[in-house]
Structure formats: structure tokens, C-alpha cells
Amino acid sequence: MDGKNRNNLQIGMLVDIVLKKDQRTGKLTRGHIKRILTNSSQHPHGIKVMLAEGDQVGRVQKIIETDHLS
């Protein structure tokens, strides 16, 4: 699934995001979605979310786990 489409994301999903400070290096941060911050249905650089772990904010690059949502 694609982190560029808001419809693919739900609260609690495990995702990899890129933080603003890590955009140049591409370093990813893993965590669970606490809030979805982007209002539009799509974004070319990834939907902006806040992680539950430390309230870090970044754009979703990869969706890791959706199993717990079943």
C-alpha cells in the first residue's frame, strides 16, 4: 500500500516516516500513527502524520503493518 494516499492510512498502523530533519539523508523513523495531519486525499511526498512514539511528525514512506486493524 502507498503512503501517498490518505485512504490507505488509519490510526494505529505501523509505518516508516521521514522526519523533516532527515529529508536530505532519507533516514526513516518507525512508529504507530497517532494522528493524520494532511487533509488532502493525496500528497506526492507522502501523507503527513504524527507518531504515537514521541509525537514525531513526518511523511509516510512505507506502511509496515496493517494486521492489527482486522
C-alpha positions in Angstrom: 0.0 0.0 0.0 1.0 3.5 -0.7 1.8 6.2 1.9 0.9 8.9 -0.6 -2.9 8.1 -0.4 -4.7 9.2 2.8 -7.3 6.4 2.3 -4.6 3.8 2.9 -3.8 5.1 6.3 -5.5 4.5 9.7 -4.8 5.4 13.3 -2.7 2.7 14.9 -0.9 1.5 11.7 2.8 0.8 11.9 4.6 3.0 9.4 8.0 4.3 8.4 8.1 8.1 8.1 10.8 10.6 7.1 11.2 13.5 9.6 11.8 17.0 8.3 15.4 17.0 9.7 16.1 13.7 7.9 14.8 14.5 4.4 18.3 15.0 3.0 19.6 11.7 4.3 16.3 9.7 3.8 16.6 8.2 7.3 13.3 6.6 8.3 11.6 6.5 11.7 9.2 3.7 12.6 6.1 4.1 14.7 2.4 3.9 15.0 0.1 6.6 13.6 -1.4 8.8 16.3 -2.9 11.5 14.1 -3.2 12.0 10.3 -2.2 15.7 9.7 -2.6 16.0 5.9 -6.2 16.9 4.9 -5.9 16.3 1.2 -6.5 12.8 -0.2 -3.1 12.6 -1.8 0.4 14.1 -1.4 3.3 13.4 -3.8 5.8 13.3 -0.9 3.7 11.2 1.5 0.8 11.9 3.9 2.0 13.8 7.0 1.3 12.0 10.3 2.1 12.3 14.0 3.5 9.1 15.6 2.4 7.9 19.0 6.0 7.5 20.0 7.3 10.9 21.0 4.8 12.8 18.9 7.2 12.9 16.0 5.8 14.4 12.7 6.8 13.3 9.2 5.6 12.0 5.9 4.7 8.3 5.4 7.2 6.5 3.2 6.2 2.9 3.9 3.3 1.1 5.5 4.7 -1.8 7.6 1.8 -3.4 9.4 -1.9 -3.4 9.0 -2.8 -6.8 10.6 -4.0 -5.4 13.9 -6.8 -3.5 12.3 -8.7 -6.6 11.3 
